[in-house]
Structures are given as C-alpha cells and as structure tokens.
Amino acid sequence: MLKAGPAASGWSDQCWTLARIGEIVRCRFGVEYTLARLDLLLHRIAGACRSRAARPPSGTSRGSPRGRTSSGPS
C-alpha cells in the first residue's frame, strides 16, 4: 500500500509522513501507534530488509573464496 504512494490513499501530494502512515495502519489493521513507536517500527522493518539483502547466497561464506577447502598452509 505504501509503494503506491500517498495519492493512491487520497492525499494530494507525494509525501509520506508518520501521521499519514499511522492513519493507514489504524484504518487497515485497527492498531494505533504513537508517532515515536511507528518511527521505531519502520526503522526496524527497514533494517531487517537491509540485513536480508546483505546476506551471501546459501552455501557460501563472506570470508573465503568459493570452493576453498583448506584453512591454511599445508
């Protein structure tokens, strides 16, 4: 819903504010948050999305090249 922009929700400009997002959350889910709590939740969601995107593909590790089986000189 937020991706569609504020105009899709009835506002005349293209600026999301915490108050507007709070109203969307209240109308859609029936839950009311303070602006401070809503700000915290949005930052946590954004952080979770960033950390998922930063993970390497499964089966690889960040510190070693692919296919390397030795951990040091022989």
C-alpha positions in Angstrom: 0.0 0.0 0.0 2.8 2.4 0.8 4.6 1.7 -2.5 1.6 3.0 -4.4 2.2 6.5 -2.8 0.1 8.9 -0.8 -2.1 9.9 -3.8 -3.4 6.3 -4.0 -4.6 6.7 -0.5 -6.3 10.0 -1.1 -3.7 12.7 -0.3 -2.9 15.3 -2.9 0.9 15.3 -2.6 3.5 12.6 -2.8 4.9 12.9 0.7 4.5 10.1 3.3 4.5 11.4 6.9 4.4 9.4 10.1 1.0 10.7 10.8 -0.3 9.5 7.4 1.3 6.1 7.8 -0.2 5.9 11.3 -3.6 6.6 9.8 -3.2 3.9 7.2 -2.1 1.4 9.9 -5.0 2.3 12.1 -7.6 2.0 9.3 -6.2 -1.1 7.8 -5.2 -3.1 10.9 -7.2 -1.5 13.7 -4.0 -0.8 15.7 -3.0 2.7 16.8 0.7 3.6 17.5 2.3 6.8 18.8 4.5 8.5 16.2 7.6 7.6 18.1 6.6 3.9 18.2 5.7 4.0 14.5 9.1 5.5 13.7 10.8 2.7 15.6 8.8 0.0 13.9 9.6 1.4 10.4 13.3 1.6 11.2 13.3 -2.0 12.4 11.5 -3.2 9.3 13.9 -1.3 7.0 16.9 -2.7 9.0 15.5 -6.3 8.6 15.1 -5.8 4.9 18.7 -4.5 4.5 20.2 -7.3 6.6 18.4 -9.9 4.5 19.7 -8.3 1.3 23.2 -8.2 2.6 23.4 -12.0 3.3 25.5 -14.1 1.0 23.9 -16.8 -1.0 23.4 -20.0 1.0 26.4 -22.3 0.9 29.0 -19.5 0.7 30.7 -17.6 3.4 31.9 -14.0 3.3 35.4 -14.6 4.3 36.7 -17.3 1.9 36.6 -17.8 -1.9 34.2 -20.4 -3.3 35.4 -24.0 -3.3 38.3 -23.4 -0.9 38.5 -26.4 1.5 41.9 -25.7 3.2 42.0 -23.4 6.2 45.7 -22.6 5.9 49.1 -23.7 4.6 49.9 -27.4 4.4 
